[in-house]
Structure formats: structure tokens, C-alpha cells
């Protein structure tokens, strides 16, 4: 089992865009395996994007499994939303934005159509709605260097930034 560090905001690497994968080979499959190992090692983790992890050159890959038994893995390579409709406002949190401390309501599309490659390099297109659609939008945002807190109003964002500063100070003090 290979687990890699999950980056924490305000680490500037969280703003990097994932590098497009030209072809799915053994190296990419090993990255996917490491991502799933890391995902399953986290508490209450629905998904992870490569740009959230301590990779030298993060690829445009996300791994998702929010099933209760963690037995429904989904890997998306070079995912993109090709259609969206409706609206939902739901609470979101993030493994890279001080999980357990920061969660806010964010507006997202209710339904999305996603196009990507799977672990075998085959092109897939599918529809998702509700929680799954929210999860996909959150992860694809990561691959573009965007965090869920970027969707907040300036007032809410300012409040969240103050909480993050307080949590970071306590964390750093505890590490000493």
C-alpha cells in the first residue's frame, strides 16, 4: 500500500492544473493505484484529485468512491463536463481545506454529463445527478486549480479564511 501526502490549503500547489494524460500506461495505472490507496486511507473521503496530492507533476486524474463499503471505485482521466443543467445548493467540504473544520454551502449544477478516459484508456461518457454530480464538479474543479471555497461570496470567503488561519495556527503549534 502506497499513501501520498494530501496537500492542505493554502499550499500553492493546490492551484496547479492537472497535466493532461496523453496515454494510459503502467505508469498512469500506478499513479491511480497510489491515489486509491491514499483515498481509502483517509477518513470520510469521497474522492481525490491528483492535484490535491504531493506529486511532482500532478496529472488530470481523479479517483472517486463514496460507497459505504468503499467497493465502488471510479477512476476518471482527463475528465471534462460537457453539459450541465439545473441547480443544487449543498454543503461541501474538502480533504485539502482542513477537513472537519471547514464546510460551506456551494451552488453546483444538479445534473452533469462527463466525458473522460477510464483506467484502460477507453473513452467513457456518462450522466450524473445529485451528490454524484456535485462530487464530480468538485473534483474536476481541483484539476483546474479551483477549490470549493472559490465559489463562496466574498463575505463567506473572508469568514472561512479567518477560521483556516486559526486552525492552521493551532495545528502548527501542536506539531512543535
Number of C-alpha atoms within 10 A of each C-alpha: 8 12 16 15 10 20 19 18 19 15 11 10 19 25 17 16 19 23 16 14 16 10 12 15 12 11 10 19 15 12 17 21 17 17 26 23 15 21 24 19 14 14 10 14 18 20 25 30 26 26 29 29 21 14 15 8 14 21 21 22 30 26 22 24 21 18 10 9 7 13 9 10 12 14 23 25 27 20 24 20 17 12 12 17 12 10 13 18 13 14 11 16 20 24 21 19 20 18 14 11 12 18 17 16 16 19 15 21 17 18 21 24 17 21 19 19 20 18 18 14 17 10 14 13 14 11 15 16 18 15 14 18 21 24 21 24 21 22 28 24 17 26 30 16 17 18 21 20 22 11 15 16 11 11 8 13 15 13 11 19 15 11 15 18 12 11 15 16 12 11 11 9 9 8 7 5
